[in-house]
Amino acid sequence: MAKSLMNSENMIFPNESREIELVEIIMQVEVGHAQFELAEEEIYRKADGKLIDTRIALTRKEWKGGKYVTAIAKHYPISERNKAISEMVTLTQWAIMETAQEKMEK
């Protein structure tokens, strides 16, 4: 990346509180005891409610103890939406194949 688009106005500092809001669920797939979700999120500075960033989040949730728990999360800039969708498709295809293999071995 040649230049960073971050500046002091929109930079997220590690000790700064922020709020993440779900904008849109792009794709959601459930395979076995895992749930994959691709969603657009907006990140707001908690102190003043200012929009800091918009991103795509790819999450994998596993069923544990009667509820889904986020196991893996990967974030993409909004400009890489197509890449995120492609990786979601690849990931869910892999999960489907793995689940099918388990079922055929039984």
C-alpha positions in Angstrom: 0.0 0.0 0.0 1.6 3.2 -1.1 -0.2 5.6 1.2 -2.3 5.1 4.3 -5.8 6.5 4.3 -5.7 6.7 8.1 -5.3 10.1 9.8 -5.7 11.4 13.3 -9.4 11.9 12.7 -10.3 8.4 11.8 -7.5 6.3 13.4 -8.5 3.7 15.9 -6.3 3.7 18.9 -6.0 0.4 20.9 -7.2 1.9 24.1 -10.2 3.7 22.5 -13.7 2.4 23.0 -15.6 1.7 19.9 -19.0 0.3 18.9 -19.5 -2.1 16.0 -22.9 -2.1 14.2 -24.1 -4.7 11.7 -25.1 -3.0 8.5 -25.9 -6.0 6.2 -25.5 -9.8 6.3 -24.1 -10.5 2.9 -24.0 -14.3 3.2 -24.7 -16.8 6.0 -24.1 -20.6 5.7 -24.6 -23.3 8.4 -22.6 -26.5 7.9 -22.9 -29.1 10.7 -22.1 -27.4 14.0 -20.5 -24.4 12.4 -22.0 -21.1 11.1 -20.2 -18.9 8.6 -21.2 -15.3 8.1 -20.1 -12.5 5.9 -21.3 -9.1 7.0 -20.8 -5.4 6.4 -20.0 -3.6 9.7 -19.7 0.1 10.7 -17.3 1.0 13.5 -18.2 4.1 15.5 -16.1 5.9 18.2 -18.0 5.3 21.4 -17.2 8.7 22.9 -18.8 10.8 20.2 -20.6 8.3 17.9 -18.5 9.3 14.9 -18.2 6.8 12.1 -14.6 5.6 11.9 -14.6 2.8 9.4 -16.8 0.4 7.3 -15.5 -3.1 6.8 -16.4 -6.6 5.8 -16.2 -9.3 8.5 -16.0 -13.0 7.8 -16.7 -15.0 11.0 -16.9 -18.7 11.8 -19.0 -19.6 14.8 -19.0 -23.0 16.5 -21.8 -24.5 18.5 -20.5 -24.8 22.1 -22.5 -25.2 25.3 -25.9 -24.5 23.7 -24.8 -21.3 21.8 -22.7 -20.2 18.9 -19.3 -18.9 19.9 -17.1 -16.9 17.4 -14.0 -19.0 16.7 -12.5 -17.1 13.8 -12.9 -13.6 12.5 -11.2 -12.0 9.5 -11.8 -8.4 8.4 -11.5 -6.9 4.9 -11.6 -3.3 3.8 -14.9 -2.4 2.1 -13.0 -2.1 -1.2 -12.2 -5.8 -1.0 -15.8 -6.9 -0.9 -15.5 -9.3 -3.9 -12.4 -10.9 -2.4 -14.2 -11.5 0.9 -17.2 -13.1 -0.9 -14.8 -15.3 -2.9 -13.0 -16.4 0.4 -16.4 -17.1 2.0 -17.4 -19.4 -0.9 -14.1 -21.2 -0.7 -14.3 -21.6 3.1 -17.9 -22.9 3.0 -17.1 -25.3 0.2 -14.2 -26.7 2.2 -16.5 -27.1 5.3 -19.2 -28.9 3.2 -16.6 -31.3 1.8 -15.2 -32.0 5.3 -18.7 -32.6 6.7 -19.5 -34.9 3.7 -16.3 -36.9 4.3 -17.2 -37.4 8.0 -20.7 -38.6 7.1 -19.4 -41.0 4.5 -16.9 -42.5 6.9 -19.6 -43.5 9.4 
